[in-house]
Amino acid sequence: MPLSHGQAMQQAAQRLMAAGVEAPLSMARNLLKWATGFSAIDLIQREPDAMSAEHARQYETAIRHVEARRPVAHLTGTADFYGLVIKSDNRALIPRPDSEVVIDLALEKLPEKKPVRILDLGTGSGCLLLALLSRRPLAQGVGIDASADALSLARENASLLHMTDRARFDIGNWSSPDAWQTADLVISNPPYIATSHIAALAPEVRDHDPGLALDGGKDGLDAYREIISLAARHLKPGASLVLEIGFDQKFDVSGLLVAAGLTITGHRTDLGKNDRAIGAIRS
């Protein structure tokens, strides 16, 4: 006899709990919504109803994917970020809700009705740059990344979001003076996990996000040292720098900014009340 939606969800939650998945019941519910196409309200109403064979097969595929500690975004192929649907796969870091506060802070530095230029360092999927462009229709931007794979994903996202006329993605390092000197805002979510901490990350992150996007060196600060040094030399006066930071890095990154002669203009905490973004300006 086919299981009801409610029974299938409870069994899935038990399997996910055994696999070490965080918030297994919530995950089981979200996977069931994806597998069936039902809204949250529809699912509540249909919990006593038997699942169709097609939905049961789709649900089993989803459960096995997550049970194996693979990211949900690599199952669905997308991640929601700042009101945008971002294509997501193993070519780049998966956009995460905590990074949305980086956009909040950056938008404060960008006038709404003035053409501005944005430089996104380590652009990955392009989510930061594209989110900013979606809220500043007169802005243009360049995303730079060392990974050709990541850039191909960023370009696909720009095309899907109809922003190819305002977003350009280039392969290379972060040190091009021309890109810095024309930017009104430089934004980055750089690699900031200390090398020795990577092994302890959740498998969904450690085994599926690109290592290049995670490893911040011995103390997690290598990328910040490089970016802040470049900002001190090449950021034009009055331009802003906005960085995502790790939950325990506010003090260290603030020290690097001040030592480089930059003026700190703001901080943001994420959904978990952890430090997540810092802004500075070159006077």
C-alpha positions in Angstrom: 0.0 0.0 0.0 1.4 3.4 -0.9 2.6 5.6 1.9 0.8 8.9 2.6 2.7 12.1 2.1 2.9 12.5 5.9 4.2 8.9 6.4 6.8 9.3 3.7 8.0 12.6 5.2 8.4 11.1 8.7 10.3 8.1 7.3 12.5 10.5 5.3 13.2 12.6 8.4 14.4 9.5 10.2 16.8 8.5 7.4 18.2 12.0 7.2 18.6 12.2 11.0 20.6 8.9 10.8 22.8 10.4 8.1 23.6 13.5 10.3 21.6 16.0 8.2 20.8 19.2 10.1 17.1 19.9 10.8 16.0 16.6 9.2 12.2 17.1 9.5 12.4 20.5 7.8 14.7 19.1 5.2 12.3 16.2 4.6 9.4 18.6 4.1 11.4 20.8 1.7 12.4 17.8 -0.3 8.9 16.6 -0.5 7.7 20.0 -1.8 10.4 19.8 -4.4 9.5 16.2 -5.4 5.8 16.9 -5.7 5.7 20.5 -6.7 3.2 21.2 -3.9 3.2 24.5 -2.0 3.6 24.4 1.8 -0.2 24.8 2.2 -1.0 22.1 -0.4 1.4 19.7 1.4 -0.3 20.2 4.7 -3.7 19.5 3.1 -2.4 16.4 1.3 -0.5 14.8 4.2 -3.1 12.1 4.7 -3.3 11.3 0.9 -1.3 8.5 -0.7 1.7 9.5 -2.8 1.7 8.8 -6.5 4.3 6.4 -7.8 6.0 9.2 -9.8 6.2 11.5 -6.7 7.5 8.6 -4.6 10.3 7.9 -7.1 11.2 11.6 -7.3 11.2 11.8 -3.5 13.4 8.8 -3.1 15.9 10.3 -5.5 16.0 13.5 -3.4 16.3 11.7 -0.1 19.2 9.6 -1.4 21.0 12.7 -2.7 20.8 14.5 0.6 21.3 11.3 2.6 24.7 11.1 0.9 25.5 14.6 2.2 25.3 16.2 -1.2 24.0 19.9 -1.4 20.3 20.4 -2.1 21.3 23.2 -4.6 23.1 20.5 -6.6 19.8 18.5 -6.7 17.5 21.4 -7.6 20.2 23.2 -9.8 19.4 26.5 -8.2 19.8 28.6 -5.1 17.6 31.6 -4.1 19.7 34.7 -3.4 18.4 38.2 -2.7 15.3 37.7 -4.7 17.1 36.1 -7.6 17.2 32.4 -8.7 20.8 31.6 -9.2 21.9 28.6 -11.2 24.2 26.5 -8.9 26.4 23.5 -9.4 29.9 22.3 -8.4 31.6 25.0 -10.5 31.3 27.6 -7.8 30.4 28.2 -4.1 26.7 27.8 -3.5 25.0 31.2 -2.7 23.9 31.3 1.0 21.3 33.4 2.8 23.9 34.7 5.3 25.7 36.4 2.4 22.7 38.6 1.7 23.8 41.0 4.5 26.9 41.7 2.4 24.5 43.0 -0.3 22.6 45.1 2.3 25.8 46.8 3.3 27.0 47.3 -0.2 23.7 48.9 -1.4 24.1 51.6 1.2 27.3 52.6 -0.6 25.7 52.8 -4.1 23.4 55.7 -5.1 20.2 54.5 -6.8 20.1 57.1 -9.6 23.7 57.4 -10.6 25.8 55.3 -13.0 28.3 53.4 -10.9 30.9 50.7 -11.5 31.3 47.6 -9.3 34.2 45.2 -9.1 33.5 41.7 -7.7 36.6 39.8 -6.7 36.3 36.0 -6.7 32.9 36.3 -8.3 32.1 32.6 -8.4 28.5 32.1 -9.5 28.2 35.9 -9.9 25.5 36.1 -7.2 26.9 39.2 -5.4 27.4 41.3 -8.6 24.1 40.2 -10.1 22.2 40.9 -6.9 23.7 44.5 -6.8 22.9 45.1 -10.4 19.3 43.9 -9.9 18.9 46.7 -7.4 20.9 49.4 -9.2 19.7 49.5 -12.8 22.2 52.2 -13.8 25.2 50.2 -12.5 27.6 48.2 -14.4 30.1 45.6 -13.1 33.0 43.3 -13.6 33.5 40.0 -11.9 36.9 38.5 -11.7 37.8 34.9 -10.8 40.7 32.6 -11.2 38.4 29.7 -12.2 37.3 29.4 -15.8 34.6 27.0 -14.6 33.2 29.5 -12.1 33.2 32.2 -14.8 31.2 30.0 -17.2 28.6 29.6 -14.5 28.6 33.4 -13.7 28.0 34.1 -17.4 25.2 31.6 -17.6 23.6 33.4 -14.6 24.0 36.8 -16.2 22.3 35.5 -19.3 19.4 33.8 -17.4 18.9 37.1 -15.5 19.1 39.3 -18.7 22.1 41.2 -17.4 24.8 40.4 -20.0 24.7 44.1 -21.1 25.8 45.3 -17.7 27.9 42.4 -16.3 31.2 41.2 -17.6 33.2 38.3 -16.2 37.0 38.1 -16.7 39.5 35.4 -15.7 42.6 36.6 -13.8 43.8 37.7 -10.5 42.7 40.6 -8.3 45.6 42.9 -8.9 44.6 44.8 -12.1 45.0 48.5 -11.3 42.7 49.6 -14.1 39.8 47.5 -12.7 40.3 49.0 -9.2 40.8 52.6 -10.2 37.5 52.7 -12.1 35.4 51.0 -9.4 33.1 52.9 -7.1 32.6 49.8 -5.1 34.7 46.7 -4.7 33.0 43.7 -3.2 34.2 40.2 -2.3 33.3 37.0 -0.6 36.9 35.7 -0.5 38.1 32.3 0.8 38.3 32.7 4.6 38.4 29.2 6.1 41.7 28.4 7.8 43.3 25.4 6.1 43.3 23.3 9.3 39.5 23.9 9.7 38.4 22.6 6.3 38.4 19.0 7.3 35.8 19.7 10.0 33.3 21.4 7.6 30.0 19.8 6.8 30.4 17.3 4.0 28.0 19.3 1.8 30.5 22.1 1.9 33.9 20.4 2.3 33.3 17.8 -0.5 31.2 19.8 -3.0 32.2 23.5 -2.8 35.4 24.3 -4.7 38.5 24.2 -2.4 39.7 27.4 -4.1 36.6 29.2 -2.8 37.1 27.9 0.8 40.8 27.8 1.7 42.0 31.1 3.2 45.4 29.9 4.2 46.9 29.1 7.6 44.8 31.7 9.6 42.1 32.3 7.0 43.2 35.8 6.4 45.4 35.4 3.3 42.8 36.8 0.8 42.0 39.7 3.1 45.7 40.8 3.3 45.9 40.8 -0.4 42.7 42.6 -1.1 43.2 45.2 1.6 46.8 45.9 0.4 45.5 46.4 -3.2 42.7 48.6 -1.9 45.2 50.8 -0.1 47.2 51.3 -3.3 44.5 51.3 -6.0 41.1 52.1 -4.7 40.1 55.5 -5.9 39.4 58.1 -3.2 35.8 58.0 -2.0 35.3 54.4 -3.3 34.0 51.7 -0.9 35.2 48.2 -0.1 32.7 45.6 1.2 33.9 42.2 2.4 32.2 39.1 3.7 34.0 37.8 6.8 33.9 34.7 8.9 32.0 34.8 12.2 35.2 35.3 14.2 37.2 37.6 11.9 35.8 41.0 12.5 38.6 42.1 14.9 41.4 40.8 12.6 40.0 42.2 9.4 39.2 45.5 11.1 42.8 45.7 12.2 44.0 45.0 8.6 41.8 47.8 7.2 42.9 50.4 9.8 46.6 49.5 9.4 46.2 50.0 5.6 44.8 53.5 6.2 41.2 52.7 5.2 38.3 54.0 7.2 35.7 51.5 8.5 32.2 52.5 7.5 30.0 49.7 8.8 29.4 46.1 9.9 26.6 43.6 9.5 25.6 40.4 11.3 23.9 37.5 9.6 20.7 35.6 10.4 22.5 33.8 13.3 23.7 37.2 14.7 27.3 36.3 13.7 29.6 39.0 12.2 29.4 38.6 8.4 30.2 41.8 6.5 32.4 44.8 6.9 32.7 48.0 4.9 35.5 50.6 4.5 36.3 53.6 2.4 39.5 55.1 1.0 39.4 58.8 2.1 
